[in-house]
Each structure stands twice: as structure tokens, then as C-alpha cells.
Amino acid sequence: MLCHNLAGGALSVSMKEITFKNDSFNLSAKKNNFINPCCYGEDVANWFKPQMEALDIDVIEIYQEDWGLGNELLFQGQ
């Protein structure tokens, strides 16, 4: 995973994977904006954003990839 600082340089960060079970998020209804049929996670990413912002971690971008969704975060300027 790469994070970009405000000066445009890339910082190497170890990627973290979070796995959990919860019936509150969509895991079955395919949406028209999915790149692939398995691109679930938009509702989780939108829930995750204010959780991170409450910890002073800025969510710069929520983006879709062919495997699902990712969040670009900025913590302490990095």
C-alpha cells in the first residue's frame, strides 16, 4: 500500500487487512457502479470514514478497485 503525503511523495506503509462479520452492510445486492460483481464495501467505507475522522485521521479518498474498495488516509500529515 502506498500513501501520498501532501508534497506528492509516496510513503511505504504496510497494508492492513480487516476481516469481520456484520449483518449491517451489503453483501448481496450488486450495484450499477460496481467495477466487478464482487465490489462490495461501499457502505462499510462510508461508515469507516467518520470513525477515522473522529481519531484525527483524514480520509482523503474512498475508491473502488476490481477487488473491492479502498480508503486513502492521511495521519499526522503522512
PAKEZA-330983 format. One record per atom (N, C-alpha, C, O, CB): residue number from 0; residue in three letters; x, y, z. Coordinates in steps of 0.02 Angstrom, whole numbers. Each point is the difference from the previous one (the first is absolute). Glycine has a CB too. Example, Ala and Ser with C-alpha at 12.3 -4.5 7.8 and 13.67 -1.06 7.14 Angstrom:
% PAKEZA-330983
seq|type|x|y|z
0|ALA|660|-284|390
0|ALA|-45|59|0
0|ALA|45|60|0
0|ALA|52|-1|33
0|ALA|-147|-58|29
1|SER|77|112|-98
1|SER|42|59|3
1|SER|-39|55|37
1|SER|25|55|8
1|SER|34|-87|-116
% end
This chain:
% PAKEZA-330983
seq|type|x|y|z
0|MET|42|-58|0
0|MET|-42|58|0
0|MET|44|61|0
0|MET|51|2|34
0|MET|-143|-63|26
1|LEU|73|111|-98
1|LEU|37|63|-1
1|LEU|-46|55|25
1|LEU|-58|5|-18
1|LEU|130|-45|-78
2|CYS|-44|82|138
2|CYS|-34|60|21
2|CYS|37|59|-29
2|CYS|61|-3|-6
2|CYS|-103|-51|114
3|HIS|7|106|-125
3|HIS|32|59|-30
3|HIS|-4|58|49
3|HIS|-53|15|27
3|HIS|24|-54|-142
4|ASN|86|71|127
4|ASN|-2|59|43
4|ASN|-21|60|-42
4|ASN|-5|-5|-61
4|ASN|95|-43|137
5|LEU|-102|104|-43
5|LEU|-25|59|-36
5|LEU|49|27|-51
5|LEU|-20|35|-46
5|LEU|-45|-8|147
6|ALA|129|-42|-94
6|ALA|50|23|-48
6|ALA|1|-45|-62
6|ALA|37|15|-48
6|ALA|32|32|142
7|GLY|-108|-100|-94
7|GLY|-4|-44|-58
7|GLY|46|-59|2
7|GLY|0|-41|-46
7|GLY|-32|139|-17
8|GLY|72|-105|115
8|GLY|45|-57|6
8|GLY|-35|-61|27
8|GLY|-47|7|40
8|GLY|142|71|-23
9|ALA|-75|-136|-37
9|ALA|-31|-62|24
9|ALA|37|-26|61
9|ALA|61|-1|2
9|ALA|-98|-27|-119
10|LEU|-1|7|166
10|LEU|28|-29|61
10|LEU|-21|-73|2
10|LEU|-59|-15|-11
10|LEU|56|126|72
11|SER|48|-156|-48
11|SER|-17|-70|3
11|SER|-30|-16|68
11|SER|28|18|52
11|SER|65|-46|-132
12|VAL|-150|-4|79
12|VAL|-36|-17|62
12|VAL|-21|-73|-7
12|VAL|-22|-21|-53
12|VAL|-19|141|72
13|SER|48|-158|35
13|SER|-22|-69|-4
13|SER|-76|-2|-3
13|SER|-35|34|37
13|SER|137|-72|27
14|MET|-127|-3|-109
14|MET|-72|-5|-11
14|MET|-31|-41|56
14|MET|27|-50|22
14|MET|-11|59|-146
15|LYS|-74|13|146
15|LYS|-36|-34|52
15|LYS|-65|-27|-28
15|LYS|-34|33|-39
15|LYS|85|41|126
16|GLU|-68|-134|-69
16|GLU|-62|-31|-20
16|GLU|-43|-9|61
16|GLU|23|-26|52
16|GLU|32|-33|-150
17|ILE|-117|80|93
17|ILE|-47|-7|55
17|ILE|-57|-46|-23
17|ILE|-31|13|-51
17|ILE|60|102|97
18|THR|-41|-167|-9
18|THR|-53|-47|-15
18|THR|-49|-2|58
18|THR|21|-7|57
18|THR|56|-61|-131
19|PHE|-141|72|59
19|PHE|-50|-4|52
19|PHE|-67|-21|-31
19|PHE|-9|3|-60
19|PHE|68|85|128
20|LYS|-104|-110|-25
20|LYS|-67|-18|-22
20|LYS|-49|49|31
20|LYS|4|16|60
20|LYS|27|-138|-72
21|ASN|-78|145|-29
21|ASN|-50|47|24
21|ASN|-58|0|-50
21|ASN|11|5|-60
21|ASN|77|67|119
22|ASP|-148|-77|-34
22|ASP|-59|0|-44
22|ASP|-22|70|-21
22|ASP|-50|6|-37
22|ASP|15|-111|92
23|SER|69|157|-33
23|SER|-21|68|-14
23|SER|22|26|-69
23|SER|-24|52|-23
23|SER|30|-32|144
24|PHE|39|-57|-155
24|PHE|27|25|-63
24|PHE|-20|-46|-58
24|PHE|-12|-59|9
24|PHE|108|109|53
25|ASN|-101|-21|-121
25|ASN|-21|-36|-60
25|ASN|52|-51|-22
25|ASN|58|16|-10
25|ASN|-123|84|-25
26|LEU|44|-163|29
26|LEU|43|-53|-26
26|LEU|-33|-39|-56
26|LEU|26|-50|-23
26|LEU|26|42|135
27|SER|-110|32|-135
27|SER|-35|-39|-51
27|SER|-30|41|-57
27|SER|-4|-24|-56
27|SER|-21|-56|145
28|ALA|5|141|-76
28|ALA|-30|41|-53
28|ALA|53|33|-43
28|ALA|37|44|24
28|ALA|-138|-24|49
29|LYS|106|-41|-136
29|LYS|49|29|-46
29|LYS|-25|68|-23
29|LYS|-59|7|-17
29|LYS|97|-122|-22
30|LYS|6|165|39
30|LYS|-19|67|-20
30|LYS|27|15|-70
30|LYS|49|-30|-22
30|LYS|-49|67|142
31|ASN|-31|10|-154
31|ASN|19|17|-68
31|ASN|71|29|-5
31|ASN|31|-6|-53
31|ASN|-151|26|29
32|ASN|145|10|77
32|ASN|67|32|-3
32|ASN|56|-49|16
32|ASN|58|21|1
32|ASN|-111|86|31
33|PHE|39|-171|-19
33|PHE|53|-49|14
33|PHE|43|-12|-62
33|PHE|-27|-10|-55
33|PHE|-47|-44|141
34|ILE|139|55|-78
34|ILE|46|-18|-54
34|ILE|-8|-74|-17
34|ILE|-4|-18|-58
34|ILE|86|109|94
35|ASN|-84|-133|16
35|ASN|-11|-71|-6
35|ASN|-58|-19|47
35|ASN|-15|38|46
35|ASN|138|-60|-75
36|PRO|-155|-35|17
36|PRO|-57|-19|42
36|PRO|16|-8|74
36|PRO|-45|0|42
36|PRO|0|-56|-141
37|CYS|109|50|116
37|CYS|20|-12|70
37|CYS|23|63|36
37|CYS|29|-5|54
37|CYS|3|-109|-87
38|CYS|-45|172|6
38|CYS|28|62|28
38|CYS|-42|29|57
38|CYS|-18|59|0
38|CYS|65|-35|-111
39|TYR|-63|-66|158
39|TYR|-37|22|59
39|TYR|47|41|45
39|TYR|62|-6|-5
39|TYR|-139|-95|-1
40|GLY|49|141|49
40|GLY|41|36|47
40|GLY|-13|74|2
40|GLY|26|35|44
40|GLY|58|-120|-60
41|GLU|-124|111|-30
41|GLU|-13|72|-2
41|GLU|-32|24|65
41|GLU|19|52|26
41|GLU|-31|-59|-151
42|ASP|-37|-30|150
42|ASP|-33|21|62
42|ASP|46|-6|60
42|ASP|-4|40|46
42|ASP|-105|-76|-95
43|VAL|154|-13|49
43|VAL|50|-7|54
43|VAL|49|59|-3
43|VAL|16|30|51
43|VAL|-27|-156|-54
44|ALA|34|143|-58
44|ALA|47|56|-8
44|ALA|-32|66|22
44|ALA|33|41|32
44|ALA|22|-102|-127
45|ASN|-118|70|78
45|ASN|-34|61|21
45|ASN|-12|3|75
45|ASN|0|54|30
45|ASN|-55|-50|-142
46|TRP|45|-62|144
46|TRP|-6|-4|73
46|TRP|68|13|33
46|TRP|5|33|52
46|TRP|-101|-115|-63
47|PHE|149|55|-20
47|PHE|68|4|26
47|PHE|26|71|3
47|PHE|38|18|45
47|PHE|-18|-132|-90
48|LYS|-40|155|-4
48|LYS|27|68|-7
48|LYS|-9|42|63
48|LYS|50|26|26
48|LYS|-74|-33|-147
49|PRO|-36|16|149
49|PRO|-7|40|61
49|PRO|34|-32|61
49|PRO|19|36|47
49|PRO|-126|9|-93
50|GLN|113|-111|46
50|GLN|35|-33|55
50|GLN|74|20|1
50|GLN|28|13|53
50|GLN|-108|-110|-61
51|MET|111|101|-51
51|MET|70|20|-5
51|MET|7|75|14
51|MET|47|20|34
51|MET|-27|-111|-118
52|GLU|-66|131|58
52|GLU|4|72|11
52|GLU|-6|17|74
52|GLU|28|50|23
52|GLU|-76|-31|-137
53|ALA|10|-58|152
53|ALA|-6|10|72
53|ALA|66|-12|36
53|ALA|11|24|56
53|ALA|-130|-58|-62
54|LEU|165|-2|-27
54|LEU|67|-14|27
54|LEU|53|47|-30
54|LEU|59|-14|5
54|LEU|-93|-106|13
55|ASP|11|174|-50
55|ASP|44|47|-35
55|ASP|40|-32|-57
55|ASP|56|20|-14
55|ASP|-47|43|120
56|ILE|-40|-111|-138
56|ILE|28|-31|-60
56|ILE|-44|22|-58
56|ILE|-59|-17|-2
56|ILE|107|-84|65
57|ASP|-19|137|-110
57|ASP|-39|26|-57
57|ASP|-8|-54|-53
57|ASP|49|-32|-20
57|ASP|-7|148|43
58|VAL|-103|-125|-47
58|VAL|-13|-45|-56
58|VAL|0|44|-62
58|VAL|-46|38|-12
58|VAL|-23|-120|83
59|ILE|122|75|-110
59|ILE|10|41|-60
59|ILE|-45|-23|-56
59|ILE|-29|40|-36
59|ILE|147|-18|71
60|GLU|-122|-88|-43
60|GLU|-38|-27|-56
60|GLU|-25|-70|17
60|GLU|36|-40|31
60|GLU|32|108|-112
61|ILE|-129|-83|61
61|ILE|-26|-68|-1
61|ILE|-3|-19|-73
61|ILE|-32|35|-40
61|ILE|-37|-22|150
62|TYR|102|-67|-129
62|TYR|4|-18|-71
62|TYR|-14|-73|-11
62|TYR|12|-42|44
62|TYR|70|134|-61
63|GLN|-108|-108|-42
63|GLN|-17|-68|-18
63|GLN|56|-29|-43
63|GLN|25|32|-46
63|GLN|-148|-5|52
64|GLU|140|-88|10
64|GLU|47|-40|-40
64|GLU|-37|-62|-24
64|GLU|-58|-10|18
64|GLU|160|53|48
65|ASP|-70|-85|-106
65|ASP|-34|-59|-24
65|ASP|-12|-52|55
65|ASP|-41|-45|-9
65|ASP|93|65|-101
66|TRP|-19|-13|167
66|TRP|-8|-47|56
66|TRP|-46|27|55
66|TRP|-16|-37|46
66|TRP|130|-6|-71
67|GLY|-135|105|21
67|GLY|-42|30|51
67|GLY|15|74|7
67|GLY|14|33|-50
67|GLY|-19|-143|111
68|LEU|2|135|0
68|LEU|11|72|11
68|LEU|60|11|45
68|LEU|18|-42|42
68|LEU|-139|63|-56
69|GLY|152|36|5
69|GLY|57|20|42
69|GLY|-11|69|28
69|GLY|-40|39|-27
69|GLY|116|-111|-40
70|ASN|-41|88|119
70|ASN|-2|66|31
70|ASN|70|28|0
70|ASN|47|-33|23
70|ASN|-147|2|50
71|GLU|108|91|-99
71|GLU|64|35|5
71|GLU|-3|45|61
71|GLU|-43|43|5
71|GLU|62|-46|-131
72|LEU|27|-8|173
72|LEU|0|35|64
72|LEU|60|45|8
72|LEU|53|-12|-29
72|LEU|-115|-83|78
73|LEU|53|148|-10
73|LEU|55|46|16
73|LEU|1|7|75
73|LEU|-48|24|31
73|LEU|38|39|-142
74|PHE|67|-83|142
74|PHE|7|3|73
74|PHE|62|39|17
74|PHE|55|-17|-22
74|PHE|-114|-93|35
75|GLN|51|162|25
75|GLN|56|43|21
75|GLN|40|24|-60
75|GLN|62|1|1
75|GLN|-56|-63|108
76|GLY|-42|82|-161
76|GLY|32|28|-60
76|GLY|31|-51|-47
76|GLY|31|20|-49
76|GLY|-10|78|117
77|GLN|-28|-161|-54
77|GLN|30|-51|-43
77|GLN|-52|-50|-24
77|GLN|17|-46|-36
77|GLN|91|59|98
% end
